[in-house]
Every structure is written in C-alpha cells, then in structure tokens.
C-alpha cells in the first residue's frame, strides 16, 4: 500500500533573512537558503495568517458576504474571514470573533474543515477554514467600516455554491476550497472533520520572523 499523501516540512540551511518592505497588513521578506548545495534567493509575502468560517445553517445554506477587493477590482463573494493579527489570540477565538463581526452570528458546533497555503510560491500565508453549525444571531450587531461598511450578505444553498464555483462564476479561493470541502465532507457523513482545537503545524509564523514549519 502506498504511503499516505502528506506534505513534508523541510528545514533548509538559511544564509540570510531580511525584511525589505513593511506594510500595514503584511511585509516582504528576502531570504537566501541552500538547496542542492547552492544558494537560492527568494522574496515572499511575510503574512500573519488567517482563518475563515464556512457557516452552514440547518437548511444546509452557506452564509456568504460580498465586498470590494481592490487588488482584483471586484466585489467578490466570500465566506467570513480574518487575519491572525492579535497577539496571543487562539485561531478558534479569532473565528468566533470574525463570524460575529461579519455575520452577526454565533455557532455552537465548530470543527476544522481544511487547512490551506494560499500561494506557497510567493507567500507564507496559511488559512484554517472552520465549519460552524448550530447557528444563531448575536445579541448585538457590529458596526462595520471601510470595505465592510458596503458588504452584502446572502444565504446560499451549499449545492448552489458548488455549482457557482464549478461554473467559474465565483473565484475567491477560500470560498471555493471551503464549499468544495464541505460538499465532500457532507457526502462522507461529516466524518473526518478535525477537532475545533486541532493542532495546526502549518500555521503562519508571526510577522518579522523567518518562516518555520
């Protein structure tokens, strides 16, 4: 029997690591490492990492938001998500907070749906996507600003979300991964979901530190 399919963390010799740009949300880092006995220089986005929440109600509808994303000049459909930019905050606590802030929702049933590297060739960003069920409205609605002040929200059947992804009508990567993973997990009777507090070995390293896995 073939070995299970699994990513392999690698600790290559690092010759140099420097921050070459400091941004409001993320930085750019240049590193020199050794591979095959020769030095290689690469620059990448030094990202704090993030979480996302696929909130599924009792009718198997997904809670979606649509907001403007300037780099792609698009108001795209997404699932609630947020940066891991609060020192010491547990990812699950961030997920609770983001679901409340972006959806005015709370959930009684949490599980890890999938972990992803969003662009491993150019960024160390890792995102954990949670599945949230047992939904109810929060007692207080949250104020929203900037892009979030112009958000639309919508409940969409999970199968309709899958159709939209496969028809290329929606292109947000985290939405696509989340709904396809949820669709597959539902077909398996929700078996194989991770515990809400499962270890996350691929989590992004804090900003300002060389990436380590």
Secondary structure, DSSP 8 states (H G I E B T S, - for coil): -------------EEEEEEEEE-SS-EEEEEEEEETTEEEEEEEEE---EEEEEEB-TTSEEEEEEEEEGGGTEEEEE-EEEE--STT--HHHHHHHHHHHHHSEEEEEEEEEEEEES-TTTB--EEEEEEEEEEEE-SS-----GGGGG-EEEEEEHHHHHHHHHTTS---HHHHHHHHHHHHHHHTTTTT-EETT---TT----TTS----
